[in-house]
Each structure stands twice: as C-alpha cells, then as structure tokens.
Amino acid sequence: MVVLNKIYTRTGDKGDTALGNGSRVPKHNARVEAYGTADELNCFVGVARLAATGETDIALSRIQNDLFDVGADLCRPDMSADAKAEYQPLRIAPEQVDRLEREIDVMNKELQALRSFILPGGSELAAHLHVCRTVARRAERLTVLLAEQEDVNEAVVRYLNRLSDWFFVAARMANNSGKDDVLWVPGANR
C-alpha cells in the first residue's frame, strides 16, 4: 500500500527521479517519458469521464486503473530481476489486452464499416476520446522506443496499441454509433 505523508521530497530538484527499483535517472529518461505519458493519458481519460455515462464511464474507470498498472510496470526496469525481488512487481497481463479486444469487438458490431477517414469530433465525449486515442499512440511510440533500448514487458506495448483502437471505436460509438461521425473530405478546401 502507498502512504504519502509528504508530497514534496526535494529529491528531484537536480533533475533526476527514482524508478520503482530505487535507481535514479534523469527526468527526461526514455522510461520516465513513457510512464509519464501514460500518466498524462490517464488525466485525459479522467476528463473524458466527465462526459461519459453508464457502461462507457465504467469502462473508462477500468482503463484508468489499468493505466496506473502500465505506469507501475514501466517504472520498474530489469524484468529479469523480478524473480529475486522482495515483492513481485506489478506487470500488465495479457488478460488486460484480451479484455480490450473483447470490448472493441462488442462495440464494433454496432458500427457500419468506415468508407472515409473521420475527423476528431462530433459529440463532446467523442472529441475527448479522440484526444485519448492520440495520447495513447504517443505513449505507445515512447514505449516502443524504450523497448529498443531496454527490457520492456511486451504486454504493455500491446495494451497501449489496443487501447488506442478502443478509444477510436468508443469515439465512434459516442457519435451515435458512428452516424454522427465527422467525415474527412479530401481536398475540400482547395
């Protein structure tokens, strides 16, 4: 359990921060960028929830919790040391990816196939979900970049990839099951 009695520690005043294993790295480290972007995404999901109701709000709540799991996973380097750790570090599990896929499939059954790219927007919720989609893609790109340099749980990359798809399909659902999607008209303003 986390106990935060004091919010500021002054330990990062010189531009470094502690990872989950206690090692210190610069605040611009690729690992910090990846889990920091997952945290940023979580904030945008919180904003999207202001416009969400019912099952969508419940699903977004689960996603927010998962995004904390993503951050916990990414802040703990050296997966090979997991077996020797005092406690097992939290890692994203394949089941979390599977759940997103099942939810995407359920939502997608209600949508007609796209015949054009869509512009972010439509309803308030859809617009927020499109922001979430793009930040999820950035978190994915940063995690893939990190994985080129260091050991990263492959399920994190898959989760972030699927999550951006989830946001896309959920945005279409929020646009009256796609009926109110804003379609891109190539060259419309030439």
N, CA, C and O of each residue as an XYZ file, in Angstrom:
760
protein
N       0.834     -1.169      0.000
C       0.000      0.000      0.000
C       0.885      1.240      0.000
O       1.939      1.261      0.635
N       0.455      2.256     -0.706
C       1.179      3.517     -0.800
C       0.714      4.435      0.317
O      -0.485      4.583      0.553
N       1.668      5.050      1.003
C       1.360      6.054      2.018
C       2.153      7.303      1.667
O       3.383      7.280      1.625
N       1.440      8.387      1.416
C       2.089      9.654      1.073
C       1.776     10.672      2.157
O       0.707     11.282      2.152
N       2.698     10.854      3.076
C       2.501     11.835      4.133
C       2.999     13.208      3.712
O       2.481     14.234      4.152
N       4.005     13.210      2.860
C       4.605     14.463      2.419
C       4.691     14.414      0.900
O       5.211     13.450      0.337
N       4.191     15.432      0.244
C       4.136     15.412     -1.217
C       5.465     15.821     -1.835
O       5.888     15.213     -2.819
N       6.118     16.806     -1.303
C       7.413     17.194     -1.867
C       8.537     16.571     -1.049
O       8.479     16.512      0.179
N       9.561     16.106     -1.762
C      10.699     15.450     -1.110
C      12.015     16.163     -1.381
O      12.999     15.948     -0.674
N      12.033     17.001     -2.392
C      13.228     17.725     -2.838
C      14.276     16.804     -3.476
O      15.342     17.275     -3.871
N      13.991     15.503     -3.583
C      14.989     14.587     -4.141
C      15.155     14.754     -5.645
O      16.166     14.327     -6.203
N      14.177     15.370     -6.311
C      14.278     15.568     -7.757
C      14.672     16.972     -8.160
O      14.591     17.322     -9.337
N      15.092     17.773     -7.218
C      15.402     19.176     -7.501
C      16.575     19.368     -8.459
O      16.750     20.453     -9.014
N      17.367     18.339     -8.654
C      18.515     18.467     -9.569
C      18.253     17.796    -10.911
O      19.173     17.598    -11.704
N      16.964     17.438    -11.167
C      16.610     16.925    -12.482
C      16.637     15.428    -12.632
O      16.600     14.922    -13.754
N      16.702     14.698    -11.528
C      16.620     13.243    -11.639
C      15.452     12.753    -10.796
O      14.886     13.495     -9.993
N      15.102     11.472    -10.999
C      13.968     10.882    -10.279
C      14.257      9.413    -10.008
O      15.112      8.808    -10.656
N      13.545      8.852     -9.056
C      13.734      7.445     -8.700
C      12.776      6.574     -9.502
O      11.607      6.916     -9.684
N      13.284      5.454     -9.973
C      12.448      4.439    -10.611
C      11.925      3.497     -9.534
O      12.284      3.623     -8.363
N      11.087      2.564     -9.929
C      10.470      1.640     -8.985
C      11.449      0.729     -8.277
O      11.120      0.179     -7.226
N      12.637      0.553     -8.818
C      13.637     -0.288     -8.159
C      14.614      0.536     -7.321
O      15.575     -0.008     -6.777
N      14.371      1.847     -7.214
C      15.226      2.712     -6.402
C      16.342      3.392     -7.161
O      16.944      4.338     -6.652
N      16.637      2.929     -8.382
C      17.693      3.590     -9.153
C      17.225      4.978     -9.584
O      16.027      5.229     -9.710
N      18.176      5.864     -9.805
C      17.845      7.240    -10.175
C      18.278      7.479    -11.618
O      19.345      7.044    -12.054
N      17.410      8.187    -12.344
C      17.666      8.511    -13.749
C      17.259      9.961    -13.990
O      16.502     10.531    -13.203
N      17.760     10.568    -15.083
C      17.304     11.921    -15.421
C      15.796     11.924    -15.707
O      15.244     10.933    -16.184
N      15.148     13.038    -15.412
C      13.700     13.129    -15.616
C      13.312     13.056    -17.091
O      12.141     12.851    -17.408
N      14.265     13.218    -17.985
C      13.986     13.102    -19.421
C      14.319     11.709    -19.950
O      14.286     11.488    -21.160
N      14.636     10.778    -19.073
C      14.937      9.396    -19.440
C      13.768      8.784    -20.217
O      12.609      9.093    -19.939
N      14.067      7.925    -21.183
C      13.027      7.321    -22.027
C      11.980      6.583    -21.203
O      10.799      6.601    -21.550
N      12.386      5.946    -20.137
C      11.438      5.210    -19.286
C      10.485      6.195    -18.600
O       9.280      5.955    -18.532
N      11.027      7.290    -18.101
C      10.201      8.306    -17.434
C       9.258      8.958    -18.445
O       8.105      9.243    -18.122
N       9.740      9.193    -19.662
C       8.875      9.747    -20.717
C       7.709      8.806    -21.011
O       6.575      9.251    -21.191
N       7.991      7.500    -21.060
C       6.938      6.523    -21.381
C       5.889      6.474    -20.269
O       4.696      6.601    -20.542
N       6.320      6.292    -19.021
C       5.287      6.186    -17.973
C       4.687      7.543    -17.638
O       3.559      7.610    -17.149
N       5.411      8.619    -17.887
C       4.832      9.952    -17.709
C       3.733     10.222    -18.716
O       2.745     10.883    -18.394
N       3.891      9.721    -19.927
C       2.861      9.900    -20.953
C       1.647      9.024    -20.652
O       0.516      9.413    -20.945
N       1.872      7.846    -20.070
C       0.739      7.025    -19.627
C      -0.039      7.753    -18.530
O      -1.266      7.674    -18.478
N       0.668      8.452    -17.664
C       0.015      9.249    -16.619
C      -0.763     10.410    -17.240
O      -1.885     10.702    -16.827
N      -0.166     11.064    -18.228
C      -0.867     12.145    -18.943
C      -2.141     11.609    -19.586
O      -3.191     12.247    -19.508
N      -2.054     10.448    -20.217
C      -3.228      9.825    -20.821
C      -4.295      9.584    -19.769
O      -5.477      9.821    -20.018
N      -3.892      9.116    -18.602
C      -4.847      8.859    -17.531
C      -5.603     10.133    -17.162
O      -6.798     10.083    -16.869
N      -4.918     11.263    -17.176
C      -5.579     12.544    -16.888
C      -6.619     12.871    -17.958
O      -7.719     13.320    -17.637
N      -6.278     12.649    -19.218
C      -7.243     12.904    -20.298
C      -8.439     11.959    -20.210
O      -9.563     12.347    -20.530
N      -8.201     10.718    -19.778
C      -9.309      9.786    -19.584
C     -10.227     10.320    -18.486
O     -11.448     10.213    -18.594
N      -9.651     10.889    -17.439
C     -10.461     11.491    -16.384
C     -11.332     12.615    -16.909
O     -12.479     12.764    -16.487
N     -10.797     13.409    -17.826
C     -11.590     14.477    -18.444
C     -12.698     13.877    -19.304
O     -13.832     14.356    -19.274
N     -12.382     12.836    -20.067
C     -13.405     12.181    -20.902
C     -14.542     11.636    -20.043
O     -15.701     11.651    -20.460
N     -14.217     11.159    -18.857
C     -15.247     10.591    -17.981
C     -16.278     11.635    -17.573
O     -17.403     11.286    -17.213
N     -15.906     12.917    -17.625
C     -16.872     13.973    -17.284
C     -18.052     13.980    -18.252
O     -19.149     14.417    -17.904
N     -17.815     13.491    -19.474
C     -18.872     13.455    -20.489
C     -19.442     12.057    -20.683
O     -20.343     11.865    -21.499
N     -18.930     11.083    -19.945
C     -19.343      9.682    -20.123
C     -20.406      9.293    -19.102
O     -20.488      9.855    -18.010
N     -21.210      8.318    -19.492
C     -22.222      7.774    -18.586
C     -22.238      6.253    -18.733
O     -21.646      5.701    -19.660
N     -22.917      5.596    -17.817
C     -23.190      4.165    -17.921
C     -21.965      3.299    -18.139
O     -20.931      3.471    -17.494
N     -22.109      2.357    -19.072
C     -21.039      1.392    -19.353
C     -19.754      2.060    -19.823
O     -18.662      1.576    -19.523
N     -19.866      3.160    -20.553
C     -18.663      3.847    -21.024
C     -17.883      4.392    -19.845
O     -16.659      4.268    -19.805
N     -18.565      4.990    -18.890
C     -17.893      5.508    -17.700
C     -17.241      4.382    -16.912
O     -16.121      4.534    -16.425
N     -17.933      3.251    -16.783
C     -17.375      2.100    -16.066
C     -16.129      1.588    -16.778
O     -15.123      1.289    -16.135
N     -16.191      1.486    -18.107
C     -15.039      1.018    -18.883
C     -13.868      1.990    -18.749
O     -12.721      1.565    -18.605
N     -14.150      3.282    -18.795
C     -13.079      4.277    -18.651
C     -12.464      4.220    -17.259
O     -11.267      4.459    -17.100
N     -13.263      3.909    -16.260
C     -12.740      3.738    -14.901
C     -11.755      2.564    -14.853
O     -10.694      2.668    -14.237
N     -12.108      1.445    -15.506
C     -11.200      0.291    -15.575
C      -9.914      0.679    -16.289
O      -8.821      0.303    -15.865
N     -10.051      1.434    -17.378
C      -8.877      1.851    -18.145
C      -7.974      2.735    -17.302
O      -6.751      2.611    -17.372
N      -8.556      3.627    -16.503
C      -7.728      4.468    -15.639
C      -6.912      3.613    -14.678
O      -5.729      3.878    -14.460
N      -7.532      2.600    -14.108
C      -6.795      1.715    -13.210
C      -5.697      0.972    -13.967
O      -4.574      0.845    -13.479
N      -6.029      0.482    -15.162
C      -5.027     -0.195    -15.989
C      -3.847      0.729    -16.302
O      -2.699      0.286    -16.314
N      -4.126      2.002    -16.553
C      -3.046      2.934    -16.876
C      -2.106      3.140    -15.689
O      -0.913      3.376    -15.880
N      -2.628      3.053    -14.477
C      -1.726      3.064    -13.318
C      -0.884      1.799    -13.313
O       0.295      1.841    -12.962
N      -1.489      0.652    -13.707
C      -0.727     -0.586    -13.840
C       0.383     -0.426    -14.888
O       1.504     -0.892    -14.686
N       0.063      0.234    -16.004
C       1.072      0.493    -17.048
C       2.234      1.285    -16.449
O       3.399      0.940    -16.648
N       1.906      2.342    -15.718
C       2.945      3.158    -15.097
C       3.782      2.367    -14.110
O       5.006      2.496    -14.084
N       3.122      1.544    -13.292
C       3.853      0.717    -12.326
C       4.779     -0.260    -13.038
O       5.903     -0.493    -12.594
N       4.310     -0.827    -14.134
C       5.112     -1.763    -14.921
C       6.317     -1.043    -15.531
O       7.451     -1.509    -15.415
N       6.065      0.081    -16.171
C       7.149      0.785    -16.863
C       8.166      1.407    -15.907
O       9.330      1.563    -16.276
N       7.759      1.762    -14.701
C       8.710      2.408    -13.790
C       9.635      1.393    -13.127
O      10.554      1.769    -12.399
N       9.398      0.126    -13.375
C      10.216     -0.927    -12.761
C      11.062     -1.610    -13.827
O      10.600     -2.549    -14.475
N      12.313     -1.144    -14.020
C      13.165     -1.755    -15.057
C      13.687     -3.125    -14.610
O      13.436     -3.576    -13.493
N      14.406     -3.753    -15.504
C      15.084     -5.018    -15.231
C      14.119     -6.123    -14.852
O      14.094     -6.594    -13.715
N      13.324     -6.526    -15.832
C      12.341     -7.585    -15.603
C      13.010     -8.891    -15.181
O      12.380     -9.720    -14.525
N      14.281     -9.084    -15.548
C      14.968    -10.320    -15.167
C      15.165    -10.406    -13.656
O      15.376    -11.497    -13.125
N      15.099     -9.278    -12.960
C      15.268     -9.271    -11.505
C      13.953     -9.518    -10.773
O      13.943     -9.604     -9.545
N      12.841     -9.634    -11.502
C      11.533     -9.803    -10.871
C      11.498    -11.000     -9.928
O      10.950    -10.903     -8.830
N      12.074    -12.125    -10.340
C      12.018    -13.353     -9.539
C      12.737    -13.182     -8.212
O      12.379    -13.830     -7.228
N      13.748    -12.318     -8.170
C      14.528    -12.120     -6.948
C      14.016    -10.953     -6.108
O      14.524    -10.699     -5.016
N      13.014    -10.250     -6.615
C      12.523     -9.060     -5.922
C      11.847     -9.429     -4.609
O      11.296    -10.519     -4.456
N      11.904     -8.495     -3.667
C      11.276     -8.689     -2.354
C       9.778     -8.940     -2.502
O       9.202     -9.740     -1.765
N       9.155     -8.259     -3.448
C       7.754     -8.479     -3.788
C       7.657     -8.453     -5.312
O       8.453     -7.802     -5.989
N       6.683     -9.160     -5.825
C       6.544     -9.243     -7.271
C       6.068     -7.904     -7.826
O       5.000     -7.423     -7.448
N       6.850     -7.299     -8.719
C       6.424     -6.040     -9.337
C       5.142     -6.254    -10.150
O       4.915     -7.326    -10.711
N       4.331     -5.229    -10.199
C       3.094     -5.285    -10.967
C       3.428     -5.208    -12.449
O       4.153     -4.310    -12.877
N       2.917     -6.118    -13.213
C       3.126     -6.145    -14.662
C       1.766     -6.223    -15.349
O       0.839     -6.854    -14.842
N       1.658     -5.582    -16.497
C       0.458     -5.713    -17.325
C       0.365     -7.173    -17.764
O       1.357     -7.784    -18.161
N      -0.836     -7.711    -17.684
C      -1.058     -9.117    -18.035
C      -1.758     -9.218    -19.383
O      -2.522     -8.326    -19.750
N      -1.508    -10.294    -20.126
C      -2.186    -10.482    -21.416
C      -3.706    -10.420    -21.303
O      -4.376    -10.040    -22.263
N      -4.260    -10.783    -20.154
C      -5.713    -10.745    -19.970
C      -6.256     -9.318    -20.074
O      -7.401     -9.118    -20.479
N      -5.449     -8.339    -19.714
C      -5.893     -6.956    -19.825
C      -6.013     -6.552    -21.296
O      -6.912     -5.796    -21.664
N      -5.115     -7.052    -22.122
C      -5.188     -6.815    -23.572
C      -6.409     -7.540    -24.139
O      -7.151     -6.982    -24.947
N      -6.608     -8.774    -23.712
C      -7.753     -9.565    -24.188
C      -9.076     -8.872    -23.875
O      -9.982     -8.862    -24.709
N      -9.196     -8.293    -22.682
C     -10.425     -7.598    -22.305
C     -10.703     -6.443    -23.261
O     -11.836     -6.257    -23.705
N      -9.660     -5.663    -23.578
C      -9.849     -4.559    -24.527
C     -10.328     -5.078    -25.872
O     -11.219     -4.485    -26.480
N      -9.750     -6.174    -26.345
C     -10.153     -6.737    -27.630
C     -11.617     -7.165    -27.610
O     -12.350     -6.913    -28.566
N     -12.048     -7.813    -26.525
C     -13.456     -8.227    -26.419
C     -14.372     -7.007    -26.436
O     -15.407     -7.018    -27.101
N     -13.997     -5.957    -25.709
C     -14.825     -4.751    -25.664
C     -14.875     -4.068    -27.032
O     -15.923     -3.566    -27.441
N     -13.747     -4.050    -27.735
C     -13.715     -3.470    -29.086
C     -14.654     -4.256    -29.993
O     -15.437     -3.668    -30.738
N     -14.579     -5.571    -29.932
C     -15.425     -6.411    -30.790
C     -16.906     -6.168    -30.522
O     -17.697     -6.103    -31.463
N     -17.291     -6.034    -29.262
C     -18.698     -5.783    -28.916
C     -19.139     -4.438    -29.481
O     -20.196     -4.341    -30.104
N     -18.333     -3.401    -29.264
C     -18.700     -2.071    -29.769
C     -18.743     -2.049    -31.291
O     -19.645     -1.462    -31.887
N     -17.766     -2.690    -31.910
C     -17.630     -2.628    -33.367
C     -18.805     -3.301    -34.086
O     -19.105     -2.955    -35.229
N     -19.470     -4.256    -33.432
C     -20.628     -4.924    -34.038
C     -21.762     -3.947    -34.329
O     -22.573     -4.186    -35.224
N     -21.822     -2.851    -33.582
C     -22.889     -1.865    -33.761
C     -22.553     -0.804    -34.803
O     -23.388      0.046    -35.113
N     -21.352     -0.846    -35.341
C     -20.893      0.207    -36.255
C     -20.871     -0.268    -37.692
O     -20.556     -1.425    -37.972
N     -21.207      0.628    -38.598
C     -21.041      0.327    -40.009
C     -19.566      0.503    -40.373
O     -18.842      1.262    -39.729
N     -19.139     -0.203    -41.403
C     -17.755     -0.080    -41.860
C     -17.490      1.352    -42.312
O     -18.366      2.017    -42.865
N     -16.276      1.808    -42.068
C     -15.902      3.160    -42.493
C     -15.643      3.189    -43.995
O     -15.042      2.265    -44.545
N     -16.091      4.236    -44.647
C     -15.853      4.455    -46.072
C     -14.984      5.693    -46.278
O     -14.672      6.068    -47.408
N     -14.599      6.320    -45.166
C     -13.767      7.523    -45.192
C     -13.060      7.611    -43.850
O     -13.512      7.031    -42.862
N     -11.952      8.335    -43.817
C     -11.358      8.644    -42.526
C     -12.299      9.613    -41.818
O     -13.055     10.342    -42.460
N     -12.241      9.610    -40.489
C     -13.103     10.542    -39.765
C     -12.246     11.584    -39.060
O     -11.102     11.327    -38.685
N     -12.826     12.756    -38.892
C     -12.153     13.841    -38.188
C     -12.492     13.738    -36.704
O     -13.614     13.380    -36.347
N     -11.533     14.047    -35.844
C     -11.829     14.022    -34.408
C     -12.922     15.034    -34.083
O     -12.814     16.204    -34.448
N     -13.948     14.597    -33.415
C     -15.030     15.496    -33.044
C     -16.362     14.803    -33.052
O     -16.461     13.590    -32.863
N     -17.383     15.596    -33.275
C     -18.749     15.086    -33.189
C     -19.295     15.471    -31.833
O     -19.480     16.654    -31.547
N     -19.554     14.486    -30.997
C     -20.041     14.776    -29.646
C     -18.874     15.169    -28.739
O     -17.707     14.952    -29.066
N     -19.221     15.748    -27.598
C     -18.193     16.133    -26.627
C     -17.383     14.914    -26.194
O     -16.154     14.971    -26.151
N     -18.063     13.813    -25.873
C     -17.366     12.606    -25.445
C     -16.458     12.081    -26.550
O     -15.315     11.707    -26.286
N     -16.954     12.048    -27.785
C     -16.134     11.556    -28.900
C     -14.873     12.392    -29.056
O     -13.792     11.846    -29.278
N     -14.998     13.711    -28.944
C     -13.832     14.584    -29.068
C     -12.802     14.263    -27.987
O     -11.606     14.194    -28.269
N     -13.263     14.067    -26.750
C     -12.347     13.716    -25.661
C     -11.690     12.360    -25.907
O     -10.501     12.184    -25.642
N     -12.463     11.411    -26.412
C     -11.907     10.077    -26.671
C     -10.879     10.106    -27.784
O      -9.923      9.332    -27.759
N     -11.056     10.990    -28.768
C     -10.037     11.124    -29.816
C      -8.743     11.705    -29.258
O      -7.658     11.312    -29.684
N      -8.842     12.633    -28.314
C      -7.630     13.127    -27.649
C      -6.948     11.969    -26.928
O      -5.732     11.806    -27.018
N      -7.731     11.167    -26.215
C      -7.177      9.994    -25.530
C      -6.493      9.057    -26.518
O      -5.418      8.527    -26.239
N      -7.123      8.855    -27.676
C      -6.555      7.975    -28.705
C      -5.169      8.448    -29.126
O      -4.245      7.642    -29.234
N      -5.019      9.755    -29.365
C      -3.737     10.255    -29.856
C      -2.672     10.229    -28.765
O      -1.502      9.977    -29.054
N      -3.056     10.484    -27.527
C      -2.084     10.416    -26.434
C      -1.694      8.954    -26.178
O      -0.548      8.671    -25.830
N      -2.643      8.029    -26.347
C      -2.319      6.606    -26.228
C      -1.304      6.203    -27.294
O      -0.389      5.426    -27.020
N      -1.463      6.726    -28.508
C      -0.496      6.416    -29.575
C       0.897      6.961    -29.229
O       1.911      6.316    -29.495
N       0.927      8.169    -28.625
C       2.229      8.732    -28.231
C       2.859      7.878    -27.133
O       4.058      7.604    -27.174
N       2.060      7.456    -26.152
C       2.575      6.590    -25.091
C       3.107      5.291    -25.688
O       4.137      4.775    -25.253
N       2.403      4.771    -26.678
C       2.855      3.549    -27.355
C       4.181      3.792    -28.071
O       5.108      2.990    -27.958
N       4.268      4.905    -28.812
C       5.522      5.195    -29.534
C       6.697      5.322    -28.568
O       7.782      4.806    -28.836
N       6.485      6.005    -27.450
C       7.559      6.183    -26.476
C       7.936      4.861    -25.818
O       9.104      4.636    -25.502
N       6.957      3.987    -25.611
C       7.232      2.680    -25.018
C       7.985      1.793    -26.004
O       8.880      1.046    -25.609
N       7.631      1.870    -27.274
C       8.359      1.111    -28.302
C       9.804      1.612    -28.385
O      10.733      0.812    -28.496
N       9.992      2.921    -28.332
C      11.349      3.491    -28.333
C      12.130      2.987    -27.124
O      13.292      2.602    -27.254
N      11.506      2.987    -25.958
C      12.153      2.465    -24.752
C      12.525      1.002    -24.931
O      13.613      0.582    -24.538
N      11.617      0.219    -25.528
C      11.856     -1.217    -25.717
C      13.032     -1.487    -26.648
O      13.627     -2.563    -26.594
N      13.376     -0.520    -27.505
C      14.558     -0.662    -28.351
C      15.847     -0.486    -27.552
O      16.918     -0.908    -27.989
N      15.738      0.136    -26.386
C      16.913      0.430    -25.564
C      17.018     -0.468    -24.331
O      18.117     -0.800    -23.886
N      15.857     -0.860    -23.782
C      15.827     -1.592    -22.517
C      14.734     -2.657    -22.558
O      13.891     -2.685    -23.455
N      14.779     -3.520    -21.566
C      13.775     -4.568    -21.421
C      12.430     -3.955    -21.029
O      12.342     -3.202    -20.059
N      11.378     -4.287    -21.795
C      10.020     -3.797    -21.518
C       9.059     -4.974    -21.668
O       9.212     -5.804    -22.565
N       8.100     -5.034    -20.808
C       7.052     -6.051    -20.874
C       6.291     -5.879    -22.202
O       5.694     -4.831    -22.447
N       6.318     -6.912    -23.049
C       5.654     -6.836    -24.355
C       4.159     -6.568    -24.226
O       3.560     -5.972    -25.121
N       3.555     -6.997    -23.132
C       2.112     -6.791    -22.940
C       1.781     -5.304    -22.804
O       0.666     -4.888    -23.118
N       2.740     -4.502    -22.339
C       2.492     -3.056    -22.223
C       2.323     -2.446    -23.613
O       1.407     -1.656    -23.842
N       3.198     -2.811    -24.530
C       3.107     -2.290    -25.898
C       1.784     -2.727    -26.526
O       1.090     -1.917    -27.141
N       1.435     -3.999    -26.372
C       0.176     -4.500    -26.934
C      -1.022     -3.805    -26.291
O      -1.987     -3.467    -26.976
N      -0.961     -3.592    -24.979
C      -2.065     -2.924    -24.286
C      -2.256     -1.509    -24.837
O      -3.379     -1.112    -25.149
N      -1.171     -0.753    -24.956
C      -1.291      0.626    -25.440
C      -1.761      0.668    -26.896
O      -2.523      1.555    -27.280
N      -1.311     -0.284    -27.694
C      -1.751     -0.348    -29.086
C      -3.254     -0.616    -29.156
O      -3.977      0.058    -29.890
N      -3.714     -1.593    -28.396
C      -5.128     -1.933    -28.393
C      -5.963     -0.826    -27.770
O      -7.100     -0.596    -28.183
N      -5.397     -0.127    -26.761
C      -6.134      0.930    -26.087
C      -6.455      2.072    -27.047
O      -7.552      2.628    -27.000
N      -5.516      2.424    -27.911
C      -5.814      3.490    -28.878
C      -6.926      3.049    -29.820
O      -7.768      3.859    -30.205
N      -6.938      1.764    -30.198
C      -8.042      1.245    -31.015
C      -9.365      1.326    -30.242
O     -10.403      1.677    -30.802
N      -9.308      0.997    -28.956
C     -10.507      1.053    -28.113
C     -11.063      2.474    -28.113
O     -12.268      2.671    -28.276
N     -10.192      3.462    -27.932
C     -10.652      4.856    -27.909
C     -11.279      5.251    -29.252
O     -12.276      5.972    -29.282
N     -10.700      4.782    -30.354
C     -11.243      5.107    -31.673
C     -12.670      4.555    -31.819
O     -13.586      5.272    -32.222
N     -12.835      3.294    -31.490
C     -14.153      2.662    -31.634
C     -15.140      3.273    -30.635
O     -16.302      3.496    -30.976
N     -14.695      3.543    -29.415
C     -15.570      4.166    -28.412
C     -15.990      5.564    -28.850
O     -17.116      5.982    -28.581
N     -15.093      6.298    -29.525
C     -15.442      7.633    -30.035
C     -16.527      7.514    -31.096
O     -17.448      8.331    -31.133
N     -16.430      6.515    -31.949
C     -17.480      6.306    -32.953
C     -18.800      5.957    -32.278
O     -19.855      6.432    -32.697
N     -18.751      5.138    -31.244
C     -19.976      4.802    -30.502
C     -20.573      6.055    -29.872
O     -21.793      6.217    -29.838
N     -19.714      6.940    -29.376
C     -20.185      8.176    -28.740
C     -20.785      9.136    -29.756
O     -21.479     10.082    -29.384
N     -20.523      8.902    -31.029
C     -21.116      9.692    -32.112
C     -22.329      8.966    -32.690
O     -22.434      8.768    -33.901
N     -23.240      8.575    -31.799
C     -24.489      7.959    -32.234
C     -24.199      6.711    -33.077
O     -24.722      6.545    -34.179
N     -23.353      5.848    -32.525
C     -22.951      4.608    -33.207
C     -22.382      4.881    -34.599
O     -22.630      4.135    -35.546
N     -21.627      5.947    -34.699
C     -20.963      6.298    -35.957
C     -21.788      7.147    -36.896
O     -21.249      7.698    -37.856
N     -23.078      7.269    -36.649
C     -23.951      8.041    -37.548
C     -23.603      9.528    -37.558
O     -23.839     10.215    -38.552
N     -23.043     10.028    -36.457
C     -22.678     11.437    -36.372
C     -21.171     11.668    -36.486
O     -20.674     12.737    -36.129
N     -20.440     10.654    -36.988
C     -19.007     10.858    -37.235
C     -18.825     12.005    -38.217
O     -19.643     12.206    -39.115
N     -17.759     12.742    -38.040
C     -17.424     13.842    -38.950
C     -16.446     13.272    -39.977
O     -15.313     12.925    -39.642
N     -16.889     13.180    -41.214
C     -16.074     12.541    -42.252
C     -15.084     13.515    -42.872
O     -15.384     14.692    -43.073
N     -13.920     13.007    -43.164
C     -12.902     13.775    -43.869
C     -13.283     13.840    -45.342
O     -13.617     12.823    -45.950
N     -13.231     15.036    -45.907
C     -13.469     15.226    -47.335
C     -12.142     15.685    -47.939
O     -11.783     16.856    -47.821
N     -11.414     14.774    -48.584
C     -10.104     15.133    -49.119
C     -10.165     16.341    -50.057
O     -10.991     16.388    -50.967
N      -9.306     17.289    -49.831
C      -9.219     18.455    -50.700
C     -10.421     19.373    -50.669
O     -10.604     20.161    -51.597
N     -11.239     19.302    -49.649
C     -12.492     20.049    -49.608
C     -12.289     21.566    -49.640
O     -13.188     22.299    -50.054
N     -11.141     22.036    -49.216
C     -10.940     23.482    -49.112
C      -9.917     24.015    -50.106
O      -9.317     25.066    -49.880
N      -9.721     23.311    -51.181
C      -8.766     23.774    -52.205
C      -9.322     24.961    -52.938
O      -8.670     25.494    -53.836
